[in-house]
């Protein structure tokens, strides 16, 4: 579940894309000649996130999707935030569940504002024009 949430956090988008990337991640992990099997769970999770990050970056380069251009620096920064913020007290799923719950309480206009700003990278000017 963490890899799925992590890829969604990185911006993988549609469920079908995320599911394909998760499958590719675990297939690559299974085929790896040097998996960290005997290390602590946190290290294994970070290793899997690294594989997922590489798979997502390759997908972005193949698709050239959206306004967001993923590069290795951007994804390394995303990993740092993920590790520091989402995993400080567990696997991070509680944080994402709380965020989903909060988003469900928003009015339609507020939800649209968040989608335009964070989901579509609209500027404040574009938001003002679009939402009057």
QUIPE-V920362 format. One record per run of one state. SS is the DSSP state (alpha for helix, beta for strand, coil for the rest). FROM is the first residue (numbers start at 1). LEN is the number of residues. If there is no record, write none. Layout:
ss=SS from=FROM len=LEN
ss=SS from=FROM len=LEN
This chain:
ss=coil from=1 len=1
ss=alpha from=2 len=9
ss=coil from=11 len=4
ss=alpha from=15 len=17
ss=coil from=32 len=9
ss=alpha from=41 len=23
ss=coil from=64 len=8
ss=alpha from=72 len=15
ss=coil from=87 len=6
ss=alpha from=93 len=12
ss=coil from=105 len=3
ss=alpha from=108 len=12
ss=coil from=120 len=4
ss=alpha from=124 len=8
ss=coil from=132 len=1
